[in-house]
Amino acid sequence: MKTVAERLLTYVKHNTTSDDTSFTFPSTRSQLHFADYLAKECRDIGLSDVTVDQNGYVMATLPETTAGAPVIGFIAHMDTSPDARGDGIMPNIVEQYDGGNIPLNNVSITPDEFPILQNYIGDTLITSDGTTLLGADDKAGIAEILTAMEYLKNHPEIAHGKIRIAFTPDEEIGRGVDHFDVAAFGADFAYTVDGGELGELQYENFNAARAVIYIAGKNVHPGTAKNVMVNAALLGTEIAALLPEKEIPSKTEGYEGFFHLCSFQGTVSSAKLTYIIRDFDSSAFEHRKNMVQMIVDRKKNQYPNAIRLEIHDEYYNMFSCISEHMPIIDLAKKAMEACGVPPVIRPIRGGTDGARLSYLSLPCPNLFTGGHNFHGPYEFIPVSSMNKAVKTIIKISELGRTLDFKKKI
């Protein structure tokens, strides 16, 4: 039987970076190759009903040992973030971490910058080599789910109901459940295993929208530009300056929302600003979108026919759905406590596949993977946390057989 760490070290060598500029689904072909690899592993450990559809979704079943129990699902995503390089990942293993700096090729992971490291003195940590992300988001979740399923398959004395698992593409670019077949999955409720540090249990997330502002400038010789030139790049900076300067990711926390300028491409002739807009409160979320629209409208009055705004919602706060199914939160808490993991209830300052699935009548809160600093070269994950995630999944499967769950549609 493979360990969870062995699985992670194998999975991260598969390049599965998603691409938000692609018009295919999944956005990168490498995710389809990884899906086939995972499907084979599901078959090798004895799972049944293993499928990979044309969109790259992997689904499989661990048959029940107890009749009449609710069907529980566990879900993780295959892709890694396009925000950092995800090819050529060379995992680095730090045995018996001593509490000091971890020097890598281009960066150092230090306890001064990341005090949480002090919690893992003596543990084995897995990092990248410092030139890429690690990819524990969410290949650690995949490794933990499959390790738990193999354990349950090999220990039929542990009673459980039917378990369904799924691995999804393109979560990192907001498309993870665009073609997810909830009916075919057939779970009564599920958990994404896509959280961060040990003990995280999340059932609130941001409402999210994406705004793209296109600016068409008018480029003439600067020596004769008076009352004629429209500098698109400069106009873009004017728009950006009108948004609240303190409501950005680096100056907010907890339940505070933000405007995040993801990219700015600009010349005199044209510019493009891409924002993500986030807030937990639905009315504040609408206010933020309206603010962007008002700013653009004001500039349109100054510069007719120069500016175009595209804005669309990406996902919503799952709390309104999960609040009707709090026994599944209590189940996760009870399982964690039984495994010696104190539950850490906190909102997700982002989103998961589970947020959108919850709105598709599959209640789906989020469980920890154990990782830290996702999406960049400072990423690391303690092996002990992964092992506890495996135990938590096993315990949820075991305790869930007695849950009196009634889905509310």
Secondary structure, 3 states (H helix, E strand, C coil): CCCHHHHHHHHCCCCCECCCCCCCCCCCHHHHHHHHHHHHHHHHCCCEEEEECCCCCEEEEECCCCCCCCCEEEEEECCECCCCCCCCCCCEEECCCCCCCEECCCCEECCCCCHHHHHHCCCCEEECCCCCCCCHHHHHHHHHHHHHHHHHHHCCCCCCCCEEEEEECCHHHCCCCCCCCHHHHCCCEEEEEEECCCCEEECCECEEEEEEEEEECECCCHHHCCCCCECHHHHHHHHHHCCCCCCCHHHCCCCCCEEEEEEEEECCCEEEEEEEEEECCHHHHHHHHHHHHHHHHHHHHHCCCCEEEEEEEEECCCHHHHHHHHHHHHHHHHHHHHCCCCCEECCECCCCHHHHHHCCCCCCCEEECCCECCCCCCCEEEHHHHHHHHHHHHHHHHHHHHCCCCCCC
